[in-house]
Amino acid sequence: MHVISAEQVDAALDFPALIDALAAGFAAPFEMPARQLLALSPSRSADCLGLLPAWTERLIGLKAFTYLPGNAAQGEPVLHAQVLVFDRRDGRPLAQLEGRSITRWRTAAVSALASRLLSRPDARRLLLLGTGELACPLVQAHLAVRPLEEVRIWGRRPAQAAARVETLRSLGVPAALAVAVDLAAAQPSADLIVAATGAGEPLVFGELVPPGCHVDLLGNHRPDQRECDAALVQRARVYVDSRANALGEAGELILPLQQGLVDLDHILGELADLCRLPHPPQRAPGDVTLFKSVGTALADLLCAQRVLTRLGLLEP
């Protein structure tokens, strides 16, 4: 069995090819049970072990991760993960891949794929909320699907947002880069809004999001928290990465459902539904679209498959 490091994952991947691989994989047959989140301690309810299984006609994948938010106070990563890949034909273990790097690549790529399917083709202005390790990959991924001319980054610590801007400049990102100081003032001029924060209360508001905007929410995984308000959910055409996972973890949808502000039919489809359409769904110029993702085992497996193929360890 091959053991693949984070450095090997990073060297093997690029966003244009990974986004295409995800689109093809979500359109093909697969099985993906709802992921399991197991509490590790009654006294620290946020500490959990996650198990994400999925399989295709060719491969079986299982990602196991630990999430311990208290690690942040000690300057340690809050997430550790490994991805195991098995041969579907005979069950042989093929590889173990470092999971944080897989998670980073697939999360950014899924966000960009959803934008390719749901945002306006002429979207030029991206507002990114969040300054964590996903910030730069998200910008790079979205540049692979839309000709962005302006990227603004907002964070609770402006110095961290400024640091991400400088990193993107050093990477040669071909867009005007700036820190968004006033989040409320920045929303009405955005074509794309991507939120990757740990916010417990809404940061994106239905009354501020402009007509024609596409909103992608990926930071929250708790049923009692949310990155946007109910007004945005009511107003938007809503899609999710996985209905089963989102209805268990995404407070952005769970809370409006509990309040009777929307019903289950308000979720128009999953990422797989979108990928199986011959063309992206039609949208009126003023339609607001919303994509909520909490992470899927299939995306992990497809990302791992791409790595193994690029490393010459798996036939294309």
VOKE-611602 format. One line per 3 residues: their letters; for each residue x, y, z of C-alpha. Coordinates in steps of 0.1 Angstrom, whole numbers, plus 5000, padded with zeros to 4 digits. Layout:
! residues N
A) X/Y/Z  ... $
//
This chain:
! residues 316
MHV) 5000/5000/5000  5013/5034/4990  5015/5062/5017 $
ISA) 5011/5096/5001  5023/5128/5019  5008/5163/5018 $
EQV) 5037/5174/4997  5030/5147/4971  4993/5157/4971 $
DAA) 5001/5193/4965  5026/5185/4937  5001/5162/4919 $
LDF) 4971/5186/4917  4960/5216/4898  4926/5232/4900 $
PAL) 4914/5231/4863  4920/5193/4860  4907/5186/4895 $
IDA) 4875/5205/4889  4869/5186/4857  4876/5153/4875 $
LAA) 4850/5162/4902  4824/5171/4876  4829/5138/4858 $
GFA) 4829/5118/4891  4797/5134/4905  4780/5127/4872 $
APF) 4789/5090/4872  4774/5063/4894  4785/5062/4930 $
EMP) 4773/5053/4965  4778/5076/4995  4762/5069/5028 $
ARQ) 4757/5098/5051  4788/5107/5069  4791/5100/5107 $
LLA) 4802/5125/5132  4809/5109/5166  4812/5130/5197 $
LSP) 4844/5122/5216  4835/5137/5250  4803/5148/5267 $
SRS) 4822/5177/5283  4837/5189/5250  4808/5184/5226 $
ADC) 4826/5199/5196  4854/5173/5197  4845/5147/5172 $
LGL) 4857/5118/5150  4843/5119/5114  4840/5090/5091 $
LPA) 4832/5096/5054  4827/5065/5032  4820/5064/4994 $
WTE) 4826/5041/4965  4824/5040/4928  4825/5011/4903 $
RLI) 4863/5013/4906  4874/5024/4940  4863/5025/4977 $
GLK) 4873/5055/4998  4871/5063/5035  4882/5095/5051 $
AFT) 4887/5096/5089  4892/5129/5106  4895/5143/5141 $
YLP) 4882/5178/5149  4893/5193/5182  4887/5230/5182 $
GNA) 4905/5235/5215  4938/5228/5197  4937/5263/5183 $
AQG) 4945/5278/5217  4978/5258/5217  4986/5268/5181 $
EPV) 4979/5233/5169  4958/5222/5139  4922/5216/5149 $
LHA) 4917/5190/5121  4938/5159/5113  4927/5135/5086 $
QVL) 4937/5105/5065  4921/5091/5034  4922/5053/5027 $
VFD) 4916/5040/4991  4907/5004/4983  4902/4985/4950 $
RRD) 4865/4980/4945  4870/4948/4926  4888/4928/4952 $
GRP) 4890/4950/4983  4928/4954/4983  4941/4985/5001 $
LAQ) 4958/5007/4975  4969/5039/4993  4967/5061/5024 $
LEG) 4968/5098/5017  4974/5127/5040  4938/5141/5045 $
RSI) 4942/5177/5054  4957/5184/5020  4930/5164/5002 $
TRW) 4903/5183/5022  4918/5216/5012  4920/5209/4975 $
RTA) 4886/5192/4972  4868/5219/4993  4882/5247/4971 $
AVS) 4875/5227/4939  4839/5219/4949  4833/5255/4956 $
ALA) 4846/5265/4922  4827/5237/4904  4795/5249/4920 $
SRL) 4803/5284/4908  4809/5271/4873  4774/5255/4873 $
LSR) 4755/5282/4891  4771/5317/4889  4768/5341/4860 $
PDA) 4795/5334/4833  4804/5371/4834  4810/5372/4872 $
RRL) 4841/5393/4878  4841/5404/4915  4847/5379/4943 $
LLL) 4842/5387/4980  4858/5361/5002  4850/5358/5039 $
GTG) 4876/5340/5059  4914/5342/5062  4922/5306/5071 $
ELA) 4942/5281/5051  4914/5278/5025  4916/5314/5016 $
CPL) 4943/5313/4989  4932/5279/4974  4896/5292/4971 $
VQA) 4907/5323/4951  4929/5301/4929  4901/5276/4923 $
HLA) 4876/5303/4914  4900/5319/4890  4900/5285/4871 $
VRP) 4863/5289/4863  4856/5326/4861  4876/5355/4847 $
LEE) 4879/5374/4880  4890/5410/4879  4886/5419/4915 $
VRI) 4891/5399/4947  4883/5413/4982  4891/5394/5014 $
WGR) 4874/5401/5047  4883/5387/5081  4878/5396/5117 $
RPA) 4915/5404/5118  4923/5428/5090  4960/5421/5094 $
QAA) 4954/5384/5085  4933/5394/5055  4961/5417/5044 $
ARV) 4986/5388/5047  4964/5366/5025  4963/5395/4999 $
ETL) 5001/5397/4999  5004/5359/4995  4981/5360/4965 $
RSL) 5001/5388/4950  5032/5368/4954  5015/5339/4936 $
GVP) 5008/5362/4906  4971/5362/4909  4958/5382/4878 $
AAL) 4932/5402/4897  4930/5434/4917  4934/5424/4953 $
AVA) 4922/5443/4984  4911/5439/5020  4874/5444/5025 $
VDL) 4872/5465/5057  4835/5470/5059  4817/5437/5052 $
AAA) 4782/5451/5049  4794/5477/5024  4813/5451/5003 $
QPS) 4784/5427/4997  4761/5448/4974  4788/5451/4947 $
ADL) 4799/5414/4947  4792/5389/4918  4804/5360/4940 $
IVA) 4804/5357/4977  4823/5328/4993  4821/5323/5030 $
ATG) 4847/5300/5047  4845/5312/5083  4838/5297/5117 $
AGE) 4810/5322/5123  4781/5312/5146  4759/5342/5136 $
PLV) 4751/5354/5100  4776/5374/5081  4759/5374/5047 $
FGE) 4724/5390/5045  4696/5386/5020  4690/5424/5020 $
LVP) 4726/5431/5011  4733/5405/4984  4728/5420/4950 $
PGC) 4706/5406/4922  4725/5380/4901  4749/5371/4928 $
HVD) 4761/5336/4936  4767/5328/4973  4788/5298/4984 $
LLG) 4788/5288/5021  4813/5262/5033  4826/5273/5067 $
NHR) 4798/5262/5091  4791/5225/5100  4769/5230/5130 $
PDQ) 4731/5227/5129  4727/5256/5154  4750/5281/5136 $
REC) 4750/5298/5102  4770/5321/5079  4739/5337/5063 $
DAA) 4705/5348/5074  4672/5331/5066  4662/5360/5043 $
LVQ) 4690/5350/5019  4679/5313/5019  4643/5323/5012 $
RAR) 4654/5346/4983  4679/5322/4967  4678/5292/4944 $
VYV) 4694/5267/4968  4716/5237/4960  4737/5215/4983 $
DSR) 4767/5192/4979  4748/5164/4997  4712/5166/5009 $
ANA) 4717/5140/5036  4748/5157/5051  4735/5193/5047 $
LGE) 4702/5185/5065  4721/5170/5094  4748/5197/5098 $
AGE) 4740/5230/5079  4723/5255/5102  4718/5278/5072 $
LIL) 4691/5254/5061  4681/5236/5093  4671/5268/5112 $
PLQ) 4648/5282/5084  4633/5248/5080  4626/5245/5117 $
QGL) 4611/5280/5117  4588/5271/5088  4603/5298/5066 $
VDL) 4611/5273/5038  4603/5237/5031  4624/5208/5018 $
DHI) 4614/5215/4983  4633/5248/4985  4665/5227/4981 $
LGE) 4665/5223/4943  4691/5197/4940  4725/5183/4949 $
LAD) 4759/5187/4932  4754/5153/4915  4721/5165/4900 $
LCR) 4738/5196/4886  4767/5176/4871  4743/5153/4854 $
LPH) 4725/5180/4835  4735/5185/4799  4738/5223/4806 $
PPQ) 4739/5244/4837  4704/5253/4850  4688/5283/4834 $
RAP) 4688/5314/4855  4672/5348/4851  4697/5377/4852 $
GDV) 4685/5387/4887  4684/5353/4903  4705/5348/4934 $
TLF) 4719/5313/4938  4732/5297/4970  4753/5266/4973 $
KSV) 4758/5251/5007  4785/5225/5013  4796/5206/5043 $
GTA) 4819/5181/5026  4814/5148/5009  4833/5115/5009 $
LAD) 4830/5113/4971  4849/5145/4967  4876/5131/4989 $
LLC) 4877/5099/4969  4878/5116/4935  4906/5139/4947 $
AQR) 4926/5110/4960  4920/5092/4927  4933/5121/4908 $
VLT) 4965/5122/4930  4971/5085/4925  4966/5088/4887 $
RLG) 4990/5117/4884  5016/5099/4905  5014/5069/4881 $
LLE) 5000/5046/4908  4966/5042/4892  4956/5037/4856 $
P) 4938/5068/4841 $
//
